[in-house]
Amino acid sequence: MTTKSISTATLLECLNWRYATKKFDPNQIIPSSTWQALSESLVLTPSSYGIQPWKFWVITNPELKEKLKPLSWNQAQVTDCSHFVVFTIQKNLTTDHIDRYIERISEVRGVSTGSIEDYRNIMVNDVIYGARSLIVNEWSTRQTYIALGNFMTSAALLGVDTCPMEGLEPANYDRVLGLSSKGYATVVACAAGYRANDDKYAELAKVRFPMSEVIETLS
């Protein structure tokens, strides 16, 4: 496989262009091909062990968005964005999830499940029965934030605006979306679409601490 890369200038330009969009243009919809790529970016998100303890719920239905808006501090991004993504964890991981993952490895890589039995046991002994099992939902939540960051960066590279949203009521999201009965729990959400021309925040300079204060090289 040939390594693909973009220029450093392009990367930094996209990251500087990105901001937490406060006002979306409700008339601009993300093209299907672009959304397909963003969906793939979610699927390709790395996770510890590759275990993928999550599910992403993409909401485009206007009525459902309206139901979620009052559960999101009445933030207009929920209803005005093109696609609203709810990031959830699979609660209380079990060996069934590990075994599904092992079967998927077998299917994709063409190896027998027996040949990766040791890897299965490592995951089970750590995540299901080990010390990590005591905080498994918290651990899964941290994994899910990797997906959020990956999604936002991918969107910026494709010229799509986003706004990450923790200002929501997770339990009520679970109720409206029927997630509890499915074994999932809301963690965070992200609105995606295109900024409105009159969003005053779009042109504000980014405020970050100097690199010298946040990065220290030990050599």
C-alpha positions in Angstrom: 0.0 0.0 0.0 1.3 3.4 -1.0 1.4 5.9 1.9 -0.9 8.8 1.3 -0.1 12.2 2.8 -1.1 15.8 2.7 1.2 18.8 3.1 1.8 20.1 6.5 0.5 23.5 5.3 -2.8 21.9 4.3 -3.2 20.1 7.6 -2.6 23.2 9.7 -4.8 25.3 7.4 -7.7 22.8 8.0 -7.2 22.7 11.7 -7.1 26.4 12.0 -10.2 26.7 9.8 -12.1 24.3 12.1 -13.9 25.7 15.1 -16.8 24.6 17.3 -19.5 25.9 15.0 -22.2 27.8 16.9 -24.6 28.5 14.0 -25.2 26.0 11.1 -26.9 26.8 7.8 -29.9 24.5 7.9 -30.3 24.6 4.2 -26.9 23.0 3.5 -26.8 19.3 3.5 -23.6 17.2 3.5 -23.4 15.4 0.2 -23.8 11.6 0.4 -20.3 10.9 -0.9 -18.8 13.1 1.7 -20.9 11.6 4.5 -19.9 8.1 3.4 -16.3 9.1 3.9 -17.0 10.5 7.3 -18.9 7.3 8.2 -15.8 5.3 7.2 -13.7 7.6 9.4 -15.8 6.6 12.3 -15.5 2.9 11.5 -11.7 3.3 11.0 -11.2 4.9 14.5 -8.5 3.2 16.5 -9.4 1.7 19.9 -7.6 -0.3 22.6 -7.1 -3.9 21.4 -9.2 -2.8 18.4 -12.2 -3.7 20.5 -14.5 -0.9 19.3 -16.8 -0.7 22.4 -19.2 1.8 20.7 -22.0 2.5 18.3 -22.6 5.8 16.5 -26.2 6.9 15.9 -26.6 9.3 13.0 -29.7 11.5 13.2 -31.1 13.4 10.2 -34.8 13.1 11.0 -36.1 16.7 11.8 -38.7 15.5 14.3 -36.2 13.4 16.2 -33.8 16.4 16.3 -36.5 18.5 17.7 -37.1 16.0 20.5 -33.4 16.1 21.3 -33.0 19.9 21.3 -34.6 20.6 24.7 -32.4 17.8 26.1 -29.3 19.6 24.7 -29.6 23.0 26.5 -31.8 24.1 23.6 -28.8 24.5 21.4 -29.8 25.2 17.8 -26.9 23.2 16.4 -28.9 20.0 17.1 -31.7 21.0 14.7 -29.8 23.2 12.2 -27.0 20.8 11.4 -27.1 18.4 8.5 -26.2 15.3 10.4 -26.3 14.9 14.2 -24.1 12.1 15.6 -24.7 10.5 19.0 -21.6 8.7 20.3 -22.5 5.8 22.6 -20.8 3.0 24.5 -21.8 -0.6 24.6 -22.5 -1.0 28.4 -20.9 -3.6 30.5 -18.9 -5.4 27.8 -19.1 -9.2 27.9 -17.3 -12.1 26.4 -19.9 -12.1 23.6 -18.5 -8.8 22.3 -14.9 -10.2 22.5 -16.0 -13.3 20.6 -17.7 -11.3 17.9 -14.5 -9.3 17.5 -12.4 -12.5 17.3 -14.8 -13.8 14.6 -14.5 -10.6 12.7 -10.7 -10.8 12.8 -11.0 -14.4 11.5 -13.3 -13.3 8.6 -11.3 -10.2 7.5 -7.8 -11.7 7.8 -8.5 -15.2 6.8 -7.2 -16.9 10.0 -8.7 -19.4 12.3 -10.2 -18.3 15.6 -8.1 -21.0 17.2 -4.9 -19.3 16.0 -5.9 -16.1 17.9 -7.2 -17.8 21.0 -4.4 -16.4 23.1 -5.3 -12.8 22.0 -8.9 -13.5 22.9 -7.9 -14.7 26.4 -5.7 -11.6 27.0 -8.7 -9.3 26.2 -11.1 -11.4 28.3 -8.8 -11.6 31.3 -8.2 -7.8 31.1 -11.4 -6.2 30.1 -14.0 -8.7 31.2 -12.5 -10.2 34.4 -9.4 -8.2 35.2 -9.0 -4.9 37.0 -10.2 -3.0 34.0 -13.6 -4.7 34.3 -14.3 -2.5 37.4 -14.2 0.6 35.3 -15.1 -0.9 31.9 -17.8 1.7 31.1 -15.5 4.6 32.0 -12.8 2.9 29.9 -15.2 2.5 26.9 -16.1 6.2 27.3 -12.5 7.3 27.0 -12.2 5.1 23.8 -15.3 6.9 22.4 -13.6 10.3 22.7 -11.0 9.0 20.3 -13.7 8.5 17.8 -15.0 12.0 18.4 -11.6 13.6 17.8 -11.0 11.4 14.7 -14.4 12.4 13.3 -13.9 16.1 13.8 -10.4 16.1 12.3 -11.7 14.1 9.3 -14.6 16.5 8.8 -12.2 19.5 8.9 -10.0 17.9 6.2 -13.2 17.5 4.0 -14.4 21.1 4.7 -17.3 20.0 6.9 -18.0 21.9 10.1 -18.6 20.3 13.4 -19.5 21.1 17.0 -18.8 18.6 19.8 -21.6 18.7 22.4 -21.4 17.5 26.0 -24.1 19.9 26.9 -26.9 17.3 26.9 -28.8 14.9 29.1 -27.4 11.4 28.5 -30.1 9.5 30.4 -32.9 11.4 28.5 -31.1 10.8 25.2 -31.1 7.1 26.0 -34.8 7.3 26.7 -35.7 9.1 23.5 -33.5 7.0 21.3 -34.4 3.7 23.1 -30.8 2.9 23.8 -31.1 1.3 27.3 -33.0 -1.7 26.0 -30.3 -2.1 23.3 -27.5 -2.1 25.7 -26.0 1.3 24.8 -25.5 4.6 26.7 -25.0 8.1 25.4 -21.6 9.7 26.0 -21.3 12.8 23.8 -22.7 14.1 20.5 -21.4 16.0 17.5 -23.3 18.2 15.1 -22.0 18.3 11.5 -22.8 20.4 8.5 -21.8 23.8 7.2 -21.4 27.1 9.0 -23.9 29.9 8.5 -22.5 33.0 6.8 -23.3 35.1 9.9 -21.8 33.0 12.6 -19.7 35.6 14.3 -17.4 32.9 15.9 -16.2 31.7 12.5 -13.6 34.5 12.1 -12.4 34.7 15.7 -8.7 33.9 16.2 -8.1 30.6 18.0 -6.9 31.1 21.6 -4.4 28.5 22.7 -1.6 28.5 25.2 1.9 28.8 23.5 3.4 25.5 22.3 6.3 26.0 24.7 3.8 25.7 27.6 1.9 22.6 26.4 4.6 20.5 24.7 7.8 19.5 26.4 10.3 17.3 24.7 12.4 14.9 26.8 15.5 13.7 25.1 
